[in-house]
Every structure is written in structure tokens, then in C-alpha cells.
Amino acid sequence: MNKTDPGKGKFTTITQCVSGGILMGLANLVPGISGGTMLVASGIFPRFVESLAEASTFKFRRESIIVLCLVVFSAVVSIFLLAGTIKGLVVEHRWIMFSLFIGLTLGGLPVVWNMAKPAETSLWLGALGGFLPMTALAWAQANSTSAGAASEGVFILFLAGLAGASAMILPGVSGGYLLLILGVYVPILGAIDSIKEAIAQGSWETAIAPGLNICLPVGLGVLLGVVVVSNLLKTMLARYEKPTLGVLLGFLAGAVFGLWPFKQGVKPVVGEVFKGQAMTPELIQELDPGKYPTQFFAPDLLQVCAAVGLAVGGFALTCLIARIGNKNPSEG
């Protein structure tokens, strides 16, 4: 006779929720890894989506609320604890981190492909429709004279929140990458880290500015995205599965063009016009290194080999996580 221990089942679900939330938080910090993929890997993805759908339509069941609270709380804690570390690595070791991000991003392709196959014409048309705008966006970013800080408007931050919310639902889509391509990745990480440091020092006044100017519009975008965008994407997948998954494939394939690793931040010089201001020693001193303008550089052979190795390692890591998720039961 096959008996299931109810207590063990609850413990397993709680463990999956907490581990999935932590992994999802890390995924949102690292461009290339999908929060949805992390939830798949933890085995809690179906329950999370079901709970999210119920809550967004004002159906509040105790089990659903517990799942959402555990996942979201764990994700928020991991984001607050590690945002500063990830930001520092991206700013100080850009080519290393971007090489890893390329592999992590490409690792999402098999995840979406397994959802999409067998291929049909509508799939390839959708892929083309996703690939072209993503490469155009990457080209525009590459020809920008700044690191993207000029795009820190309220609308862009709100849009970033929408993007992050959609990435929570769809395995293979990286919210961190979408933030990076929108030019708000480093500013958001910096704002989160500033708030964490201000709270740790008991300086609540210092936490207000980054909270209102950056985190609030992003948070509103996430809230609207969870309620509207996620349900819209679910409907599109239900009614137009092949072309929708094709668009996701195109997004992922085109994403790597925006992650060219051999770029570096360059400190402005006195007299240089940056973001509409002539740089003075005082302005340069106050400028966050994460907001320095970037320029391409010629890598040496060792850097090229290391970049390829990091990309391969990132690809293998994402594939491994997805493989682990496929081995887990869909119901905790």
C-alpha cells in the first residue's frame, strides 16, 4: 500500500517555495537566468502560477496565499542581500560577467524549444518577430554614448517592472536581461543596495530618495505586470502557443547581441559633455562608476578564450537547472 505522509508533503512544499523564491531572486539579479526557470527547477512552478492566477482574480485560498508569500518573501530577501555584490561584479568585471550572461541567456533556448516543438511555420515567424526588434534594441544600446543611465525616467522604470513581472511567469525569459537592455539594471541594483545600507545604518531619510525615485515606479510596474501582463501572456500561450513561444525564442537568440562582453566603463574627463552636463571635478567625483559611459575595447587571446569558456559554462548551468526541474514532480 502506498501512503503519503501529509506532514512530509507540506514540508516538501515549503522547502520548494523557499528554495524556489531564493533562486528566483538570484535570477532576477543575474541577466540570462529566468526566474520562471528557477521555479521550474525547484518544482514549485505549477503551484506558483496557479496561486498567482487565483490571487490576481481576487480568489484567496489559504494554500495559495502561503505559496505566494513564501516565494515572494524569499525572493525579496535574496535580492536585498545580494544586489550590491552583483552590481559590484558587473561594474568592476564587466566583460567576465557579460560573458557568463551570454551563456546563461542561450541556455534558455532549450527550455523554450522543449515547450515549443514540434516546429511549425508560425513558430519561425514568431521567432523572427522576436529576433528583429531585440537585435535592433541591442544595436541602439551599443550606439548609445552612455551606460544607459540616461534612460532612468519614470516610464522606463515602470516598463522595467512590467518586464520583470512577465519574466517571473515564463521559463527561459530573463527579467535581469530585460532590465539590462533597457539601461536600468545597474541603477536598480544600486538603489536596492542604497536602501539596504540606509536601513542598516538607521538612516530612514536616506532610503526615501532611491525608494521613491527608482524602486516605487519599478514596484508599480511589477504589480501591474503580475495582474495584467502575466494573465495576458498565459492567454496568448493558450490561444497562440506556437507563435508566442516563437517570439520568446527570438527574444533569447537576439538577446546575446546586447551582451557583447568587450566593453568597459570609461571615467569622464573634465570638460566632457555627459548627459547634457559639462563635467567638472566635483560632478565626476559624485558620478557612480556604474553610470560611466562605455566603449568597446580589443580583447587579447586570453580574454577571448576565457569569455568563450564562461559562456559555455553559463549555458551548461542553465541547461542543468532546467534538467533538474524536469525531473521534479510538477506537484509538490
DRENKOLNU-783481 format. One line per field, with one value per residue (C-alpha): z, y, x; residue in one letter. Coordinates in pm, whole numbers, padded with zeros to 5 digits, always signed. Last residue first. Layout:
! residues N
up [Z  ...]
north [Y  ...]
east [X  ...]
residuo [A  ...]
! end
This chain:
! residues 332
up [-00461  -00787  -01106  -00985  -01018  -01301  -01538  -01279  -01262  -01640  -01629  -01374  -01584  -01901  -01721  -01586  -01920  -02097  -01824  -01852  -02230  -02196  -01931  -02154  -02454  -02246  -02105  -02457  -02574  -02264  -02312  -02679  -02602  -02613  -02827  -02640  -02689  -02505  -02207  -02046  -01665  -01478  -01277  -01168  -00972  -01053  -00746  -00814  -01180  -01086  -00849  -01098  -01357  -01645  -01886  -01849  -02109  -02011  -02041  -02201  -02146  -01980  -01710  -01815  -01799  -01642  -01901  -01839  -02037  -02335  -02451  -02332  -02615  -02417  -02639  -02929  -02691  -02662  -03024  -02963  -02641  -02787  -03098  -02886  -02689  -03013  -03126  -02797  -02879  -03241  -03130  -02835  -02991  -02780  -02452  -02481  -02560  -02262  -02030  -02167  -02097  -01746  -01675  -01827  -01626  -01254  -01223  -01464  -01277  -00954  -01122  -01285  -00952  -00795  -01067  -01022  -00641  -00652  -00857  -00746  -00433  -00279  -00407  -00233  +00085  +00198  +00313  +00538  +00701  +00831  +01078  +00948  +00830  +00678  +00480  +00365  +00240  +00069  -00106  -00218  -00369  -00545  -00683  -00815  -00985  -01131  -01256  -01447  -01578  -01934  -02101  -02226  -01870  -01727  -01999  -01913  -01547  -01629  -01815  -02026  -02033  -01814  -01846  -01536  -01344  -01669  -01718  -01383  -01463  -01792  -01625  -01365  -01639  -01804  -01479  -01472  -01835  -01759  -01452  -01645  -01581  -01952  -01923  -01709  -02005  -01989  -02200  -02557  -02709  -03021  -02844  -02692  -03031  -03174  -02884  -02939  -03309  -03220  -02991  -03250  -03514  -03300  -03163  -03498  -03648  -03373  -03427  -03797  -03706  -03466  -03710  -03970  -03731  -03500  -03296  -03050  -02850  -02483  -02549  -02751  -02458  -02224  -02500  -02567  -02201  -02202  -02456  -02181  -01926  -02184  -02272  -01902  -01832  -02098  -01956  -01609  -01728  -01960  -01688  -01401  -01193  -01279  -01314  -01007  -00796  -00902  -00812  -00464  -00401  -00505  -00288  +00043  -00092  -00381  -00159  +00088  -00188  -00343  -00009  +00065  -00282  -00271  +00088  +00049  -00282  -00154  +00171  -00017  -00247  +00043  +00228  -00077  -00197  -00525  -00610  -00982  -00942  -00634  -00826  -01117  -00880  -00691  -01016  -01142  -00810  -00795  -01147  -01082  -00746  -00866  -00762  -01116  -01261  -01016  -01130  -01494  -01419  -01267  -01590  -01592  -01857  -01660  -01293  -01024  -01124  -01123  -00768  -00655  -00843  -00675  -00330  -00412  -00545  -00233  -00008  -00208  -00260  +00111  +00200  -00050  +00085  +00444  +00345  +00175  +00473  +00706  +00480  +00477  +00161  +00174  -00095  +00000]
north [+01928  +01897  +01915  +01638  +01714  +01561  +01846  +02093  +01915  +01941  +02314  +02371  +02169  +02361  +02692  +02575  +02433  +02763  +02956  +02725  +02759  +03139  +03136  +02926  +03151  +03460  +03295  +03213  +03569  +03718  +03501  +03599  +03972  +04180  +04494  +04752  +04886  +05198  +05265  +05585  +05577  +05518  +05216  +05417  +05646  +06012  +06232  +06272  +06342  +06613  +06777  +06763  +06928  +06753  +06965  +06845  +06719  +06355  +06381  +06675  +06641  +06943  +06743  +06380  +06110  +05772  +05495  +05190  +04890  +04692  +04353  +04148  +04188  +04136  +04324  +04086  +03796  +03898  +03822  +03447  +03487  +03728  +03516  +03208  +03408  +03523  +03161  +03067  +03318  +03200  +02837  +02887  +03115  +03052  +02912  +03084  +03414  +03369  +03299  +03607  +03818  +03676  +03764  +04110  +04208  +04125  +04039  +04315  +04573  +04487  +04467  +04807  +04956  +04812  +04960  +05301  +05275  +05136  +05419  +05770  +05689  +05425  +05583  +05910  +05764  +05546  +05843  +05957  +05613  +05642  +05352  +05246  +04908  +05086  +05318  +05027  +04828  +05134  +05205  +04840  +04849  +05178  +05047  +04731  +04948  +05184  +04889  +04724  +05040  +05054  +04891  +04613  +04546  +04543  +04295  +04086  +04077  +03969  +03666  +03465  +03089  +02994  +03243  +03364  +03554  +03708  +03879  +04056  +04173  +04322  +04511  +04645  +04759  +04940  +05132  +05219  +05332  +05540  +05702  +05802  +05633  +05616  +05844  +05579  +05351  +05309  +05617  +05710  +05488  +05302  +04965  +05031  +05109  +04792  +04586  +04732  +04649  +04296  +04256  +04405  +04154  +03839  +03850  +03876  +03627  +03379  +03440  +03361  +03050  +02929  +03011  +02788  +02493  +02338  +02030  +02164  +02476  +02379  +02191  +02492  +02726  +02535  +02462  +02838  +02938  +02824  +03098  +03353  +03180  +03155  +03524  +03619  +03444  +03652  +03960  +03885  +03850  +04151  +04372  +04292  +04612  +04731  +04387  +04246  +04548  +04530  +04160  +04227  +04523  +04332  +04028  +04077  +04279  +04039  +03730  +03876  +03976  +03627  +03453  +03685  +03631  +03251  +03214  +03469  +03327  +02967  +03068  +03276  +02983  +02741  +02978  +03041  +03396  +03433  +03801  +03743  +03825  +03600  +03298  +03347  +03385  +03069  +02870  +03012  +02931  +02582  +02499  +02647  +02477  +02202  +02388  +02374  +02504  +02793  +02866  +02854  +03108  +03343  +03318  +03332  +03549  +03868  +03791  +03984  +03850  +03500  +03544  +03635  +03337  +03106  +03235  +03202  +02848  +02744  +02890  +02753  +02412  +02378  +02479  +02225  +01947  +02024  +02011  +01675  +01538  +01636  +01475  +01143  +00966  +00601  +00344  +00000]
east [+00499  +00306  +00505  +00726  +01095  +01295  +01214  +01344  +01679  +01705  +01623  +01899  +02144  +02057  +02110  +02447  +02563  +02495  +02679  +02979  +02989  +02972  +03246  +03471  +03412  +03493  +03806  +03930  +03864  +04027  +04337  +04364  +04359  +04042  +04004  +03794  +03443  +03327  +03105  +02982  +03014  +02687  +02801  +03104  +02863  +02926  +02990  +03363  +03298  +03049  +03301  +03588  +03359  +03185  +02984  +02628  +02379  +02407  +02788  +02967  +03341  +03504  +03683  +03718  +03454  +03550  +03527  +03311  +03422  +03301  +03424  +03129  +02879  +02557  +02313  +02378  +02308  +01943  +01861  +01850  +01652  +01399  +01357  +01285  +01028  +00865  +00846  +00682  +00410  +00386  +00343  +00108  -00149  -00460  -00320  +00017  -00153  -00386  -00090  +00085  -00223  -00251  +00111  +00076  -00231  -00207  +00161  +00258  +00055  +00235  +00576  +00524  +00420  +00736  +00956  +00789  +00845  +01201  +01351  +01257  +01056  +01285  +01605  +01503  +01345  +01637  +01844  +01560  +01545  +01900  +01912  +02253  +02121  +01820  +02048  +02266  +01966  +01817  +02147  +02174  +01826  +01902  +02232  +02067  +01803  +02063  +02275  +01988  +01818  +01952  +01651  +01883  +01997  +01645  +01542  +01846  +01755  +01400  +01534  +01289  +01354  +01059  +00772  +00591  +00856  +00982  +00646  +00686  +01038  +00927  +00642  +00886  +01123  +00832  +00777  +01148  +01129  +00818  +00974  +01283  +01618  +01704  +02005  +02169  +02207  +02581  +02620  +02708  +02444  +02548  +02555  +02213  +02062  +02216  +02079  +01732  +01754  +01868  +01568  +01331  +01449  +01460  +01105  +00926  +01170  +01086  +00714  +00756  +00953  +00682  +00402  +00571  +00563  +00821  +00743  +00841  +00755  +00794  +01118  +01235  +01162  +01394  +01647  +01679  +01718  +02081  +02149  +02085  +02309  +02586  +02565  +02542  +02873  +03045  +02870  +03008  +03368  +03350  +03201  +03437  +03421  +03070  +02907  +03082  +02991  +02626  +02613  +02752  +02523  +02208  +02296  +02114  +01822  +01758  +01784  +01534  +01290  +01297  +01236  +00943  +00794  +00815  +00691  +00412  +00289  +00279  +00108  -00150  -00229  -00273  -00507  -00724  -00781  -00967  -00926  -00857  -00487  -00476  -00606  -00367  -00072  -00166  -00192  +00138  +00310  +00162  +00281  +00632  +00703  +00939  +01256  +01393  +01066  +01079  +01434  +01322  +01050  +01306  +01499  +01877  +02040  +02084  +02163  +01973  +01631  +01778  +01906  +01555  +01413  +01666  +01570  +01199  +01243  +01435  +01164  +00870  +01030  +01107  +00750  +00614  +00836  +00734  +00368  +00415  +00606  +00326  +00068  +00263  +00160  +00069  +00132  +00000]
residuo [G  E  S  P  N  K  N  G  I  R  A  I  L  C  T  L  A  F  G  G  V  A  L  G  V  A  A  C  V  Q  L  L  D  P  A  F  F  Q  T  P  Y  K  G  P  D  L  E  Q  I  L  E  P  T  M  A  Q  G  K  F  V  E  G  V  V  P  K  V  G  Q  K  F  P  W  L  G  F  V  A  G  A  L  F  G  L  L  V  G  L  T  P  K  E  Y  R  A  L  M  T  K  L  L  N  S  V  V  V  V  G  L  L  V  G  L  G  V  P  L  C  I  N  L  G  P  A  I  A  T  E  W  S  G  Q  A  I  A  E  K  I  S  D  I  A  G  L  I  P  V  Y  V  G  L  I  L  L  L  Y  G  G  S  V  G  P  L  I  M  A  S  A  G  A  L  G  A  L  F  L  I  F  V  G  E  S  A  A  G  A  S  T  S  N  A  Q  A  W  A  L  A  T  M  P  L  F  G  G  L  A  G  L  W  L  S  T  E  A  P  K  A  M  N  W  V  V  P  L  G  G  L  T  L  G  I  F  L  S  F  M  I  W  R  H  E  V  V  L  G  K  I  T  G  A  L  L  F  I  S  V  V  A  S  F  V  V  L  C  L  V  I  I  S  E  R  R  F  K  F  T  S  A  E  A  L  S  E  V  F  R  P  F  I  G  S  A  V  L  M  T  G  G  S  I  G  P  V  L  N  A  L  G  M  L  I  G  G  S  V  C  Q  T  I  T  T  F  K  G  K  G  P  D  T  K  N  M]
! end
